[in-house]
Amino acid sequence: MVTDTEFILESISQGCVTLADDEFLIDRLVKYVGNGRVRWHVEFRGHRVEFTTGQLKKQPTFRRKMLEQAGVLPPQRAGGDYRRWAIALRKNAIELPWRDRPVDAGFTIDRLVSLGGDRWTVDYQGKVIKFTTTKLRRQTSFRKRMLGKAKVLPPQLDPVAYRKWVDWLIQNATEAAPQASDALMSEKSWLDDLPELAGWQKEARVKGPTDGGGSI
């Protein structure tokens, strides 16, 4: 069986993406408590990686799981530095009650596609969800639309962390080819969907939560 260290060294030799200290910034750590267990979820750039307390304490295991599930290798820290970093991370975790299957667990999108101008689509597990830039940048609007269209509730992030995540998505967005854009969505179909995107139909009747605030 390949050890964590052996797996990491092999991945490095194959050219995996290794982040520097100032590049590896976790959005948040969530501590789920319930059913006699403690589970930790590290949220990073739209990925959500689950750990036990023991796995968080072991740097090779932590680095391996982040590489396997988030596609990046965290920086190597000296033993004492990593222990202090992991302790500080756990002290600042957000504590939530555990549900048998959190609806937002494991949330990650396949890609963000730019259609030009103010138009975007989020590809998620075979579904294509339309957004304007405004709706994409408002966390409450993003979570409501993903729940309504894809039946998944993304994690609730700190407002600053959400802005950083969206900025990262936009910087790494895929540009749709003109042919693909035309086939995916005609100008008419986009305009037909604008009232729903803007929330004119639902929000005119029901007052929703404020952006960056409570859950959906």
Secondary structure, DSSP 8 states (H G I E B T S, - for coil): ---HHHHHHHHHHTT--B--TTT---SEEEEEEETTEEEEEEEETTEEEEE-HHHHH-HHHHHHHHHHHHS-B-----HHHHHHHHHHHHHT-EEEE--SS-TTTT---SEEEEEETTEEEEEETTEEEEEEHHHHH-HHHHHHHHHHHHS-------HHHHHHHHHHHHHT-EE--HHHHHHH--HHHHHHHHHHHHTTTTTTTS----TTSS--
